[in-house]
Amino acid sequence: MASAPVRALSAIEAVVFDWDGTLVDSKRVLVASFQETTREVLGSPFPTAHEDVERIVQVRGQEAFAEIAAGDDDVYERIEAVFHRVYVEQMEAIEPFPTT
């Protein structure tokens, strides 16, 4: 019985990994970024309660900013600007999950 011909495989051009929350502990960085941002913009950190943390990490940034700003467009813009700066700074401290 003849075997099927082997085809040459083309070079792999890209590999995609699910980085966020899979390879690295991004939740810690995300929460720290929100807390530092709200401390700077509003004077106190948010989120601090477990249920708030879980809700904030499940929504897109724009939704979280809107919730925190409570309808104030100026506060929304300040939160958005500060968050992006803080998140970039926090990303320097991101760590991979430990290997098993």
mmCIF file as gemmi writes it, N, C-alpha and C atoms, coordinates in Angstrom:
data_model
loop_
_atom_site.group_PDB
_atom_site.id
_atom_site.type_symbol
_atom_site.label_atom_id
_atom_site.label_alt_id
_atom_site.label_comp_id
_atom_site.label_asym_id
_atom_site.label_entity_id
_atom_site.label_seq_id
_atom_site.pdbx_PDB_ins_code
_atom_site.Cartn_x
_atom_site.Cartn_y
_atom_site.Cartn_z
_atom_site.occupancy
_atom_site.B_iso_or_equiv
_atom_site.pdbx_formal_charge
_atom_site.auth_seq_id
_atom_site.auth_asym_id
_atom_site.pdbx_PDB_model_num
ATOM 1 N N . MET Axp A 1 ? 0.832 -1.158 0 1 0 ? 1 A 1
ATOM 2 C CA . MET Axp A 1 ? 0 0 0 1 0 ? 1 A 1
ATOM 3 C C . MET Axp A 1 ? 0.888 1.236 0 1 0 ? 1 A 1
ATOM 4 N N . ALA Axp A 2 ? 0.626 2.139 -0.915 1 0 ? 2 A 1
ATOM 5 C CA . ALA Axp A 2 ? 1.442 3.342 -1.051 1 0 ? 2 A 1
ATOM 6 C C . ALA Axp A 2 ? 0.999 4.383 -0.027 1 0 ? 2 A 1
ATOM 7 N N . SER Axp A 3 ? 1.961 5.096 0.523 1 0 ? 3 A 1
ATOM 8 C CA . SER Axp A 3 ? 1.616 6.161 1.469 1 0 ? 3 A 1
ATOM 9 C C . SER Axp A 3 ? 1.38 7.458 0.714 1 0 ? 3 A 1
ATOM 10 N N . ALA Axp A 4 ? 0.642 8.349 1.334 1 0 ? 4 A 1
ATOM 11 C CA . ALA Axp A 4 ? 0.341 9.645 0.717 1 0 ? 4 A 1
ATOM 12 C C . ALA Axp A 4 ? 1.62 10.457 0.619 1 0 ? 4 A 1
ATOM 13 N N . PRO Axp A 5 ? 1.765 11.243 -0.412 1 0 ? 5 A 1
ATOM 14 C CA . PRO Axp A 5 ? 2.961 12.073 -0.55 1 0 ? 5 A 1
ATOM 15 C C . PRO Axp A 5 ? 3.036 13.109 0.565 1 0 ? 5 A 1
ATOM 16 N N . VAL Axp A 6 ? 4.224 13.394 0.985 1 0 ? 6 A 1
ATOM 17 C CA . VAL Axp A 6 ? 4.444 14.389 2.037 1 0 ? 6 A 1
ATOM 18 C C . VAL Axp A 6 ? 4.582 15.747 1.377 1 0 ? 6 A 1
ATOM 19 N N . ARG Axp A 7 ? 3.789 16.687 1.822 1 0 ? 7 A 1
ATOM 20 C CA . ARG Axp A 7 ? 3.86 18.044 1.294 1 0 ? 7 A 1
ATOM 21 C C . ARG Axp A 7 ? 4.829 18.863 2.125 1 0 ? 7 A 1
ATOM 22 N N . ALA Axp A 8 ? 5.526 19.733 1.475 1 0 ? 8 A 1
ATOM 23 C CA . ALA Axp A 8 ? 6.421 20.652 2.188 1 0 ? 8 A 1
ATOM 24 C C . ALA Axp A 8 ? 5.563 21.67 2.937 1 0 ? 8 A 1
ATOM 25 N N . LEU Axp A 9 ? 5.879 21.884 4.166 1 0 ? 9 A 1
ATOM 26 C CA . LEU Axp A 9 ? 5.148 22.866 4.955 1 0 ? 9 A 1
ATOM 27 C C . LEU Axp A 9 ? 5.77 24.234 4.747 1 0 ? 9 A 1
ATOM 28 N N . SER Axp A 10 ? 4.936 25.23 4.618 1 0 ? 10 A 1
ATOM 29 C CA . SER Axp A 10 ? 5.469 26.584 4.487 1 0 ? 10 A 1
ATOM 30 C C . SER Axp A 10 ? 5.97 27.047 5.857 1 0 ? 10 A 1
ATOM 31 N N . ALA Axp A 11 ? 6.843 28.008 5.832 1 0 ? 11 A 1
ATOM 32 C CA . ALA Axp A 11 ? 7.398 28.543 7.076 1 0 ? 11 A 1
ATOM 33 C C . ALA Axp A 11 ? 6.284 29.169 7.91 1 0 ? 11 A 1
ATOM 34 N N . ILE Axp A 12 ? 6.376 28.989 9.192 1 0 ? 12 A 1
ATOM 35 C CA . ILE Axp A 12 ? 5.407 29.605 10.096 1 0 ? 12 A 1
ATOM 36 C C . ILE Axp A 12 ? 5.705 31.091 10.148 1 0 ? 12 A 1
ATOM 37 N N . GLU Axp A 13 ? 4.701 31.894 9.894 1 0 ? 13 A 1
ATOM 38 C CA . GLU Axp A 13 ? 4.894 33.338 9.878 1 0 ? 13 A 1
ATOM 39 C C . GLU Axp A 13 ? 4.521 34.007 11.196 1 0 ? 13 A 1
ATOM 40 N N . ALA Axp A 14 ? 3.654 33.378 11.977 1 0 ? 14 A 1
ATOM 41 C CA . ALA Axp A 14 ? 3.244 33.991 13.231 1 0 ? 14 A 1
ATOM 42 C C . ALA Axp A 14 ? 2.673 32.934 14.159 1 0 ? 14 A 1
ATOM 43 N N . VAL Axp A 15 ? 2.812 33.193 15.44 1 0 ? 15 A 1
ATOM 44 C CA . VAL Axp A 15 ? 2.212 32.364 16.469 1 0 ? 15 A 1
ATOM 45 C C . VAL Axp A 15 ? 1.497 33.313 17.419 1 0 ? 15 A 1
ATOM 46 N N . VAL Axp A 16 ? 0.271 32.997 17.791 1 0 ? 16 A 1
ATOM 47 C CA . VAL Axp A 16 ? -0.508 33.852 18.668 1 0 ? 16 A 1
ATOM 48 C C . VAL Axp A 16 ? -0.694 33.142 20.002 1 0 ? 16 A 1
ATOM 49 N N . PHE Axp A 17 ? -0.401 33.858 21.07 1 0 ? 17 A 1
ATOM 50 C CA . PHE Axp A 17 ? -0.601 33.338 22.414 1 0 ? 17 A 1
ATOM 51 C C . PHE Axp A 17 ? -1.648 34.188 23.113 1 0 ? 17 A 1
ATOM 52 N N . ASP Axp A 18 ? -2.442 33.571 23.961 1 0 ? 18 A 1
ATOM 53 C CA . ASP Axp A 18 ? -3.37 34.301 24.801 1 0 ? 18 A 1
ATOM 54 C C . ASP Axp A 18 ? -2.565 34.771 26.007 1 0 ? 18 A 1
ATOM 55 N N . TRP Axp A 19 ? -2.08 35.96 25.937 1 0 ? 19 A 1
ATOM 56 C CA . TRP Axp A 19 ? -1.161 36.537 26.918 1 0 ? 19 A 1
ATOM 57 C C . TRP Axp A 19 ? -1.894 36.924 28.197 1 0 ? 19 A 1
ATOM 58 N N . ASP Axp A 20 ? -2.972 37.665 28.041 1 0 ? 20 A 1
ATOM 59 C CA . ASP Axp A 20 ? -3.662 38.329 29.133 1 0 ? 20 A 1
ATOM 60 C C . ASP Axp A 20 ? -4.405 37.338 30.028 1 0 ? 20 A 1
ATOM 61 N N . GLY Axp A 21 ? -3.863 37.103 31.21 1 0 ? 21 A 1
ATOM 62 C CA . GLY Axp A 21 ? -4.514 36.205 32.159 1 0 ? 21 A 1
ATOM 63 C C . GLY Axp A 21 ? -4.232 34.736 31.931 1 0 ? 21 A 1
ATOM 64 N N . THR Axp A 22 ? -3.485 34.424 30.879 1 0 ? 22 A 1
ATOM 65 C CA . THR Axp A 22 ? -3.147 33.033 30.581 1 0 ? 22 A 1
ATOM 66 C C . THR Axp A 22 ? -1.665 32.777 30.823 1 0 ? 22 A 1
ATOM 67 N N . LEU Axp A 23 ? -0.829 33.583 30.21 1 0 ? 23 A 1
ATOM 68 C CA . LEU Axp A 23 ? 0.618 33.446 30.383 1 0 ? 23 A 1
ATOM 69 C C . LEU Axp A 23 ? 1.157 34.364 31.472 1 0 ? 23 A 1
ATOM 70 N N . VAL Axp A 24 ? 0.5 35.494 31.661 1 0 ? 24 A 1
ATOM 71 C CA . VAL Axp A 24 ? 0.947 36.463 32.661 1 0 ? 24 A 1
ATOM 72 C C . VAL Axp A 24 ? -0.197 36.826 33.59 1 0 ? 24 A 1
ATOM 73 N N . ASP Axp A 25 ? 0.17 37.284 34.784 1 0 ? 25 A 1
ATOM 74 C CA . ASP Axp A 25 ? -0.811 37.691 35.783 1 0 ? 25 A 1
ATOM 75 C C . ASP Axp A 25 ? -1.234 39.136 35.518 1 0 ? 25 A 1
ATOM 76 N N . SER Axp A 26 ? -2.056 39.325 34.513 1 0 ? 26 A 1
ATOM 77 C CA . SER Axp A 26 ? -2.471 40.668 34.119 1 0 ? 26 A 1
ATOM 78 C C . SER Axp A 26 ? -3.533 41.245 35.056 1 0 ? 26 A 1
ATOM 79 N N . LYS Axp A 27 ? -4.247 40.417 35.766 1 0 ? 27 A 1
ATOM 80 C CA . LYS Axp A 27 ? -5.289 40.905 36.672 1 0 ? 27 A 1
ATOM 81 C C . LYS Axp A 27 ? -4.686 41.793 37.752 1 0 ? 27 A 1
ATOM 82 N N . ARG Axp A 28 ? -3.58 41.371 38.319 1 0 ? 28 A 1
ATOM 83 C CA . ARG Axp A 28 ? -2.917 42.151 39.364 1 0 ? 28 A 1
ATOM 84 C C . ARG Axp A 28 ? -2.521 43.526 38.836 1 0 ? 28 A 1
ATOM 85 N N . VAL Axp A 29 ? -1.962 43.558 37.625 1 0 ? 29 A 1
ATOM 86 C CA . VAL Axp A 29 ? -1.532 44.816 37.012 1 0 ? 29 A 1
ATOM 87 C C . VAL Axp A 29 ? -2.739 45.692 36.689 1 0 ? 29 A 1
ATOM 88 N N . LEU Axp A 30 ? -3.804 45.095 36.184 1 0 ? 30 A 1
ATOM 89 C CA . LEU Axp A 30 ? -5 45.845 35.829 1 0 ? 30 A 1
ATOM 90 C C . LEU Axp A 30 ? -5.631 46.488 37.065 1 0 ? 30 A 1
ATOM 91 N N . VAL Axp A 31 ? -5.773 45.718 38.127 1 0 ? 31 A 1
ATOM 92 C CA . VAL Axp A 31 ? -6.369 46.241 39.36 1 0 ? 31 A 1
ATOM 93 C C . VAL Axp A 31 ? -5.48 47.332 39.951 1 0 ? 31 A 1
ATOM 94 N N . ALA Axp A 32 ? -4.182 47.109 39.997 1 0 ? 32 A 1
ATOM 95 C CA . ALA Axp A 32 ? -3.258 48.123 40.519 1 0 ? 32 A 1
ATOM 96 C C . ALA Axp A 32 ? -3.335 49.405 39.684 1 0 ? 32 A 1
ATOM 97 N N . SER Axp A 33 ? -3.504 49.264 38.377 1 0 ? 33 A 1
ATOM 98 C CA . SER Axp A 33 ? -3.616 50.434 37.507 1 0 ? 33 A 1
ATOM 99 C C . SER Axp A 33 ? -4.885 51.223 37.801 1 0 ? 33 A 1
ATOM 100 N N . PHE Axp A 34 ? -6.004 50.528 37.977 1 0 ? 34 A 1
ATOM 101 C CA . PHE Axp A 34 ? -7.242 51.217 38.329 1 0 ? 34 A 1
ATOM 102 C C . PHE Axp A 34 ? -7.115 51.887 39.69 1 0 ? 34 A 1
ATOM 103 N N . GLN Axp A 35 ? -6.516 51.198 40.644 1 0 ? 35 A 1
ATOM 104 C CA . GLN Axp A 35 ? -6.4 51.768 41.988 1 0 ? 35 A 1
ATOM 105 C C . GLN Axp A 35 ? -5.498 52.999 42.002 1 0 ? 35 A 1
ATOM 106 N N . GLU Axp A 36 ? -4.375 52.946 41.31 1 0 ? 36 A 1
ATOM 107 C CA . GLU Axp A 36 ? -3.485 54.111 41.268 1 0 ? 36 A 1
ATOM 108 C C . GLU Axp A 36 ? -4.142 55.266 40.521 1 0 ? 36 A 1
ATOM 109 N N . THR Axp A 37 ? -4.836 54.95 39.433 1 0 ? 37 A 1
ATOM 110 C CA . THR Axp A 37 ? -5.527 55.987 38.653 1 0 ? 37 A 1
ATOM 111 C C . THR Axp A 37 ? -6.587 56.681 39.49 1 0 ? 37 A 1
ATOM 112 N N . THR Axp A 38 ? -7.428 55.92 40.147 1 0 ? 38 A 1
ATOM 113 C CA . THR Axp A 38 ? -8.509 56.529 40.924 1 0 ? 38 A 1
ATOM 114 C C . THR Axp A 38 ? -7.973 57.25 42.156 1 0 ? 38 A 1
ATOM 115 N N . ARG Axp A 39 ? -6.882 56.779 42.699 1 0 ? 39 A 1
ATOM 116 C CA . ARG Axp A 39 ? -6.245 57.481 43.819 1 0 ? 39 A 1
ATOM 117 C C . ARG Axp A 39 ? -5.785 58.868 43.335 1 0 ? 39 A 1
ATOM 118 N N . GLU Axp A 40 ? -5.176 58.899 42.142 1 0 ? 40 A 1
ATOM 119 C CA . GLU Axp A 40 ? -4.679 60.164 41.603 1 0 ? 40 A 1
ATOM 120 C C . GLU Axp A 40 ? -5.811 61.097 41.174 1 0 ? 40 A 1
ATOM 121 N N . VAL Axp A 41 ? -6.823 60.561 40.514 1 0 ? 41 A 1
ATOM 122 C CA . VAL Axp A 41 ? -7.893 61.401 39.959 1 0 ? 41 A 1
ATOM 123 C C . VAL Axp A 41 ? -8.965 61.717 40.992 1 0 ? 41 A 1
ATOM 124 N N . LEU Axp A 42 ? -9.359 60.733 41.788 1 0 ? 42 A 1
ATOM 125 C CA . LEU Axp A 42 ? -10.489 60.904 42.701 1 0 ? 42 A 1
ATOM 126 C C . LEU Axp A 42 ? -10.104 61.023 44.173 1 0 ? 42 A 1
ATOM 127 N N . GLY Axp A 43 ? -8.864 60.71 44.497 1 0 ? 43 A 1
ATOM 128 C CA . GLY Axp A 43 ? -8.416 60.83 45.878 1 0 ? 43 A 1
ATOM 129 C C . GLY Axp A 43 ? -8.518 59.559 46.7 1 0 ? 43 A 1
ATOM 130 N N . SER Axp A 44 ? -9.103 58.505 46.145 1 0 ? 44 A 1
ATOM 131 C CA . SER Axp A 44 ? -9.164 57.225 46.851 1 0 ? 44 A 1
ATOM 132 C C . SER Axp A 44 ? -9.16 56.093 45.827 1 0 ? 44 A 1
ATOM 133 N N . PRO Axp A 45 ? -8.604 54.944 46.216 1 0 ? 45 A 1
ATOM 134 C CA . PRO Axp A 45 ? -8.482 53.842 45.262 1 0 ? 45 A 1
ATOM 135 C C . PRO Axp A 45 ? -9.796 53.114 45.015 1 0 ? 45 A 1
ATOM 136 N N . PHE Axp A 46 ? -9.965 52.667 43.79 1 0 ? 46 A 1
ATOM 137 C CA . PHE Axp A 46 ? -11.097 51.826 43.391 1 0 ? 46 A 1
ATOM 138 C C . PHE Axp A 46 ? -10.586 50.919 42.287 1 0 ? 46 A 1
ATOM 139 N N . PRO Axp A 47 ? -10.937 49.665 42.298 1 0 ? 47 A 1
ATOM 140 C CA . PRO Axp A 47 ? -11.786 48.926 43.219 1 0 ? 47 A 1
ATOM 141 C C . PRO Axp A 47 ? -10.981 48.388 44.408 1 0 ? 47 A 1
ATOM 142 N N . THR Axp A 48 ? -11.67 48.223 45.516 1 0 ? 48 A 1
ATOM 143 C CA . THR Axp A 48 ? -11.034 47.599 46.682 1 0 ? 48 A 1
ATOM 144 C C . THR Axp A 48 ? -11.813 46.374 47.159 1 0 ? 48 A 1
ATOM 145 N N . ALA Axp A 49 ? -13.127 46.402 47.025 1 0 ? 49 A 1
ATOM 146 C CA . ALA Axp A 49 ? -13.951 45.25 47.424 1 0 ? 49 A 1
ATOM 147 C C . ALA Axp A 49 ? -13.849 44.152 46.362 1 0 ? 49 A 1
ATOM 148 N N . HIS Axp A 50 ? -13.857 42.916 46.805 1 0 ? 50 A 1
ATOM 149 C CA . HIS Axp A 50 ? -13.716 41.767 45.911 1 0 ? 50 A 1
ATOM 150 C C . HIS Axp A 50 ? -14.718 41.807 44.752 1 0 ? 50 A 1
ATOM 151 N N . GLU Axp A 51 ? -15.978 42.086 45.059 1 0 ? 51 A 1
ATOM 152 C CA . GLU Axp A 51 ? -16.994 42.089 43.998 1 0 ? 51 A 1
ATOM 153 C C . GLU Axp A 51 ? -16.742 43.203 42.976 1 0 ? 51 A 1
ATOM 154 N N . ASP Axp A 52 ? -16.209 44.344 43.419 1 0 ? 52 A 1
ATOM 155 C CA . ASP Axp A 52 ? -15.877 45.421 42.478 1 0 ? 52 A 1
ATOM 156 C C . ASP Axp A 52 ? -14.69 45.032 41.602 1 0 ? 52 A 1
ATOM 157 N N . VAL Axp A 53 ? -13.698 44.393 42.2 1 0 ? 53 A 1
ATOM 158 C CA . VAL Axp A 53 ? -12.537 43.924 41.44 1 0 ? 53 A 1
ATOM 159 C C . VAL Axp A 53 ? -12.994 42.957 40.352 1 0 ? 53 A 1
ATOM 160 N N . GLU Axp A 54 ? -13.802 41.987 40.724 1 0 ? 54 A 1
ATOM 161 C CA . GLU Axp A 54 ? -14.254 40.984 39.761 1 0 ? 54 A 1
ATOM 162 C C . GLU Axp A 54 ? -15.076 41.599 38.628 1 0 ? 54 A 1
ATOM 163 N N . ARG Axp A 55 ? -15.888 42.591 38.944 1 0 ? 55 A 1
ATOM 164 C CA . ARG Axp A 55 ? -16.693 43.238 37.918 1 0 ? 55 A 1
ATOM 165 C C . ARG Axp A 55 ? -15.817 44.084 36.984 1 0 ? 55 A 1
ATOM 166 N N . ILE Axp A 56 ? -14.909 44.855 37.532 1 0 ? 56 A 1
ATOM 167 C CA . ILE Axp A 56 ? -14.079 45.768 36.732 1 0 ? 56 A 1
ATOM 168 C C . ILE Axp A 56 ? -13.169 45.005 35.779 1 0 ? 56 A 1
ATOM 169 N N . VAL Axp A 57 ? -12.616 43.876 36.201 1 0 ? 57 A 1
ATOM 170 C CA . VAL Axp A 57 ? -11.701 43.142 35.317 1 0 ? 57 A 1
ATOM 171 C C . VAL Axp A 57 ? -12.441 42.397 34.205 1 0 ? 57 A 1
ATOM 172 N N . GLN Axp A 58 ? -13.757 42.326 34.279 1 0 ? 58 A 1
ATOM 173 C CA . GLN Axp A 58 ? -14.544 41.624 33.262 1 0 ? 58 A 1
ATOM 174 C C . GLN Axp A 58 ? -15.055 42.539 32.148 1 0 ? 58 A 1
ATOM 175 N N . VAL Axp A 59 ? -14.959 43.855 32.332 1 0 ? 59 A 1
ATOM 176 C CA . VAL Axp A 59 ? -15.506 44.784 31.332 1 0 ? 59 A 1
ATOM 177 C C . VAL Axp A 59 ? -14.382 45.503 30.593 1 0 ? 59 A 1
ATOM 178 N N . ARG Axp A 60 ? -14.724 46.071 29.454 1 0 ? 60 A 1
ATOM 179 C CA . ARG Axp A 60 ? -13.751 46.856 28.696 1 0 ? 60 A 1
ATOM 180 C C . ARG Axp A 60 ? -13.403 48.124 29.471 1 0 ? 60 A 1
ATOM 181 N N . GLY Axp A 61 ? -12.231 48.652 29.195 1 0 ? 61 A 1
ATOM 182 C CA . GLY Axp A 61 ? -11.781 49.855 29.881 1 0 ? 61 A 1
ATOM 183 C C . GLY Axp A 61 ? -12.769 51 29.8 1 0 ? 61 A 1
ATOM 184 N N . GLN Axp A 62 ? -13.315 51.248 28.607 1 0 ? 62 A 1
ATOM 185 C CA . GLN Axp A 62 ? -14.255 52.354 28.435 1 0 ? 62 A 1
ATOM 186 C C . GLN Axp A 62 ? -15.479 52.203 29.341 1 0 ? 62 A 1
ATOM 187 N N . GLU Axp A 63 ? -15.942 50.984 29.508 1 0 ? 63 A 1
ATOM 188 C CA . GLU Axp A 63 ? -17.089 50.745 30.388 1 0 ? 63 A 1
ATOM 189 C C . GLU Axp A 63 ? -16.713 51.002 31.847 1 0 ? 63 A 1
ATOM 190 N N . ALA Axp A 64 ? -15.525 50.555 32.23 1 0 ? 64 A 1
ATOM 191 C CA . ALA Axp A 64 ? -15.066 50.78 33.6 1 0 ? 64 A 1
ATOM 192 C C . ALA Axp A 64 ? -14.853 52.265 33.861 1 0 ? 64 A 1
ATOM 193 N N . PHE Axp A 65 ? -14.24 52.976 32.899 1 0 ? 65 A 1
ATOM 194 C CA . PHE Axp A 65 ? -14.02 54.412 33.065 1 0 ? 65 A 1
ATOM 195 C C . PHE Axp A 65 ? -15.353 55.136 33.244 1 0 ? 65 A 1
ATOM 196 N N . ALA Axp A 66 ? -16.337 54.767 32.434 1 0 ? 66 A 1
ATOM 197 C CA . ALA Axp A 66 ? -17.652 55.41 32.513 1 0 ? 66 A 1
ATOM 198 C C . ALA Axp A 66 ? -18.311 55.154 33.868 1 0 ? 66 A 1
ATOM 199 N N . GLU Axp A 67 ? -18.2 53.919 34.351 1 0 ? 67 A 1
ATOM 200 C CA . GLU Axp A 67 ? -18.783 53.598 35.66 1 0 ? 67 A 1
ATOM 201 C C . GLU Axp A 67 ? -18.128 54.419 36.758 1 0 ? 67 A 1
ATOM 202 N N . ILE Axp A 68 ? -16.817 54.478 36.732 1 0 ? 68 A 1
ATOM 203 C CA . ILE Axp A 68 ? -16.086 55.2 37.768 1 0 ? 68 A 1
ATOM 204 C C . ILE Axp A 68 ? -16.362 56.699 37.685 1 0 ? 68 A 1
ATOM 205 N N . ALA Axp A 69 ? -16.465 57.247 36.475 1 0 ? 69 A 1
ATOM 206 C CA . ALA Axp A 69 ? -16.691 58.682 36.284 1 0 ? 69 A 1
ATOM 207 C C . ALA Axp A 69 ? -18.124 59.099 36.605 1 0 ? 69 A 1
ATOM 208 N N . ALA Axp A 70 ? -19.038 58.136 36.65 1 0 ? 70 A 1
ATOM 209 C CA . ALA Axp A 70 ? -20.442 58.389 37.012 1 0 ? 70 A 1
ATOM 210 C C . ALA Axp A 70 ? -21.071 59.516 36.201 1 0 ? 70 A 1
ATOM 211 N N . GLY Axp A 71 ? -20.833 59.496 34.877 1 0 ? 71 A 1
ATOM 212 C CA . GLY Axp A 71 ? -21.48 60.468 34.004 1 0 ? 71 A 1
ATOM 213 C C . GLY Axp A 71 ? -20.753 61.789 33.834 1 0 ? 71 A 1
ATOM 214 N N . ASP Axp A 72 ? -19.656 61.992 34.508 1 0 ? 72 A 1
ATOM 215 C CA . ASP Axp A 72 ? -18.892 63.246 34.395 1 0 ? 72 A 1
ATOM 216 C C . ASP Axp A 72 ? -17.846 63.081 33.29 1 0 ? 72 A 1
ATOM 217 N N . ASP Axp A 73 ? -18.06 63.768 32.167 1 0 ? 73 A 1
ATOM 218 C CA . ASP Axp A 73 ? -17.165 63.627 31.013 1 0 ? 73 A 1
ATOM 219 C C . ASP Axp A 73 ? -15.733 64.063 31.314 1 0 ? 73 A 1
ATOM 220 N N . ASP Axp A 74 ? -15.568 65.124 32.105 1 0 ? 74 A 1
ATOM 221 C CA . ASP Axp A 74 ? -14.216 65.588 32.448 1 0 ? 74 A 1
ATOM 222 C C . ASP Axp A 74 ? -13.479 64.538 33.276 1 0 ? 74 A 1
ATOM 223 N N . VAL Axp A 75 ? -14.175 63.954 34.238 1 0 ? 75 A 1
ATOM 224 C CA . VAL Axp A 75 ? -13.573 62.912 35.066 1 0 ? 75 A 1
ATOM 225 C C . VAL Axp A 75 ? -13.243 61.698 34.199 1 0 ? 75 A 1
ATOM 226 N N . TYR Axp A 76 ? -14.13 61.332 33.293 1 0 ? 76 A 1
ATOM 227 C CA . TYR Axp A 76 ? -13.884 60.211 32.378 1 0 ? 76 A 1
ATOM 228 C C . TYR Axp A 76 ? -12.58 60.437 31.606 1 0 ? 76 A 1
ATOM 229 N N . GLU Axp A 77 ? -12.431 61.62 31.041 1 0 ? 77 A 1
ATOM 230 C CA . GLU Axp A 77 ? -11.225 61.92 30.253 1 0 ? 77 A 1
ATOM 231 C C . GLU Axp A 77 ? -9.967 61.864 31.111 1 0 ? 77 A 1
ATOM 232 N N . ARG Axp A 78 ? -10.034 62.383 32.333 1 0 ? 78 A 1
ATOM 233 C CA . ARG Axp A 78 ? -8.867 62.33 33.228 1 0 ? 78 A 1
ATOM 234 C C . ARG Axp A 78 ? -8.54 60.891 33.601 1 0 ? 78 A 1
ATOM 235 N N . ILE Axp A 79 ? -9.57 60.104 33.911 1 0 ? 79 A 1
ATOM 236 C CA . ILE Axp A 79 ? -9.351 58.693 34.246 1 0 ? 79 A 1
ATOM 237 C C . ILE Axp A 79 ? -8.707 57.971 33.072 1 0 ? 79 A 1
ATOM 238 N N . GLU Axp A 80 ? -9.236 58.181 31.888 1 0 ? 80 A 1
ATOM 239 C CA . GLU Axp A 80 ? -8.711 57.524 30.698 1 0 ? 80 A 1
ATOM 240 C C . GLU Axp A 80 ? -7.241 57.884 30.468 1 0 ? 80 A 1
ATOM 241 N N . ALA Axp A 81 ? -6.909 59.159 30.552 1 0 ? 81 A 1
ATOM 242 C CA . ALA Axp A 81 ? -5.53 59.607 30.314 1 0 ? 81 A 1
ATOM 243 C C . ALA Axp A 81 ? -4.572 59.058 31.37 1 0 ? 81 A 1
ATOM 244 N N . VAL Axp A 82 ? -4.948 59.174 32.622 1 0 ? 82 A 1
ATOM 245 C CA . VAL Axp A 82 ? -4.088 58.703 33.709 1 0 ? 82 A 1
ATOM 246 C C . VAL Axp A 82 ? -3.953 57.188 33.654 1 0 ? 82 A 1
ATOM 247 N N . PHE Axp A 83 ? -5.057 56.487 33.405 1 0 ? 83 A 1
ATOM 248 C CA . PHE Axp A 83 ? -5.016 55.026 33.358 1 0 ? 83 A 1
ATOM 249 C C . PHE Axp A 83 ? -4.013 54.542 32.314 1 0 ? 83 A 1
ATOM 250 N N . HIS Axp A 84 ? -4.049 55.119 31.13 1 0 ? 84 A 1
ATOM 251 C CA . HIS Axp A 84 ? -3.144 54.659 30.069 1 0 ? 84 A 1
ATOM 252 C C . HIS Axp A 84 ? -1.678 54.867 30.461 1 0 ? 84 A 1
ATOM 253 N N . ARG Axp A 85 ? -1.374 55.97 31.1 1 0 ? 85 A 1
ATOM 254 C CA . ARG Axp A 85 ? 0.004 56.211 31.573 1 0 ? 85 A 1
ATOM 255 C C . ARG Axp A 85 ? 0.38 55.2 32.66 1 0 ? 85 A 1
ATOM 256 N N . VAL Axp A 86 ? -0.501 55.036 33.634 1 0 ? 86 A 1
ATOM 257 C CA . VAL Axp A 86 ? -0.231 54.139 34.759 1 0 ? 86 A 1
ATOM 258 C C . VAL Axp A 86 ? -0.121 52.689 34.292 1 0 ? 86 A 1
ATOM 259 N N . TYR Axp A 87 ? -0.987 52.275 33.387 1 0 ? 87 A 1
ATOM 260 C CA . TYR Axp A 87 ? -0.975 50.892 32.909 1 0 ? 87 A 1
ATOM 261 C C . TYR Axp A 87 ? 0.345 50.563 32.224 1 0 ? 87 A 1
ATOM 262 N N . VAL Axp A 88 ? 0.855 51.488 31.423 1 0 ? 88 A 1
ATOM 263 C CA . VAL Axp A 88 ? 2.155 51.278 30.767 1 0 ? 88 A 1
ATOM 264 C C . VAL Axp A 88 ? 3.245 51.127 31.829 1 0 ? 88 A 1
ATOM 265 N N . GLU Axp A 89 ? 3.2 51.963 32.858 1 0 ? 89 A 1
ATOM 266 C CA . GLU Axp A 89 ? 4.179 51.857 33.951 1 0 ? 89 A 1
ATOM 267 C C . GLU Axp A 89 ? 4.041 50.524 34.681 1 0 ? 89 A 1
ATOM 268 N N . GLN Axp A 90 ? 2.812 50.12 34.963 1 0 ? 90 A 1
ATOM 269 C CA . GLN Axp A 90 ? 2.566 48.87 35.682 1 0 ? 90 A 1
ATOM 270 C C . GLN Axp A 90 ? 2.992 47.645 34.872 1 0 ? 90 A 1
ATOM 271 N N . MET Axp A 91 ? 2.892 47.728 33.561 1 0 ? 91 A 1
ATOM 272 C CA . MET Axp A 91 ? 3.25 46.595 32.702 1 0 ? 91 A 1
ATOM 273 C C . MET Axp A 91 ? 4.719 46.205 32.865 1 0 ? 91 A 1
ATOM 274 N N . GLU Axp A 92 ? 5.547 47.138 33.298 1 0 ? 92 A 1
ATOM 275 C CA . GLU Axp A 92 ? 6.955 46.823 33.527 1 0 ? 92 A 1
ATOM 276 C C . GLU Axp A 92 ? 7.133 45.802 34.651 1 0 ? 92 A 1
ATOM 277 N N . ALA Axp A 93 ? 6.147 45.71 35.529 1 0 ? 93 A 1
ATOM 278 C CA . ALA Axp A 93 ? 6.234 44.79 36.669 1 0 ? 93 A 1
ATOM 279 C C . ALA Axp A 93 ? 5.437 43.511 36.46 1 0 ? 93 A 1
ATOM 280 N N . ILE Axp A 94 ? 4.881 43.316 35.267 1 0 ? 94 A 1
ATOM 281 C CA . ILE Axp A 94 ? 4.05 42.136 35.033 1 0 ? 94 A 1
ATOM 282 C C . ILE Axp A 94 ? 4.895 40.87 35.113 1 0 ? 94 A 1
ATOM 283 N N . GLU Axp A 95 ? 4.324 39.836 35.676 1 0 ? 95 A 1
ATOM 284 C CA . GLU Axp A 95 ? 5.058 38.587 35.861 1 0 ? 95 A 1
ATOM 285 C C . GLU Axp A 95 ? 4.285 37.422 35.243 1 0 ? 95 A 1
ATOM 286 N N . PRO Axp A 96 ? 5.012 36.477 34.711 1 0 ? 96 A 1
ATOM 287 C CA . PRO Axp A 96 ? 4.335 35.279 34.19 1 0 ? 96 A 1
ATOM 288 C C . PRO Axp A 96 ? 3.817 34.44 35.349 1 0 ? 96 A 1
ATOM 289 N N . PHE Axp A 97 ? 2.799 33.655 35.061 1 0 ? 97 A 1
ATOM 290 C CA . PHE Axp A 97 ? 2.345 32.711 36.07 1 0 ? 97 A 1
ATOM 291 C C . PHE Axp A 97 ? 3.46 31.703 36.308 1 0 ? 97 A 1
ATOM 292 N N . PRO Axp A 98 ? 3.582 31.208 37.534 1 0 ? 98 A 1
ATOM 293 C CA . PRO Axp A 98 ? 4.639 30.225 37.804 1 0 ? 98 A 1
ATOM 294 C C . PRO Axp A 98 ? 4.419 28.946 36.99 1 0 ? 98 A 1
ATOM 295 N N . THR Axp A 99 ? 5.5 28.321 36.635 1 0 ? 99 A 1
ATOM 296 C CA . THR Axp A 99 ? 5.381 27.056 35.91 1 0 ? 99 A 1
ATOM 297 C C . THR Axp A 99 ? 5.067 25.961 36.906 1 0 ? 99 A 1
ATOM 298 N N . THR Axp A 100 ? 4.445 24.92 36.41 1 0 ? 100 A 1
ATOM 299 C CA . THR Axp A 100 ? 4.091 23.81 37.312 1 0 ? 100 A 1
ATOM 300 C C . THR Axp A 100 ? 4.972 22.633 37.075 1 0 ? 100 A 1
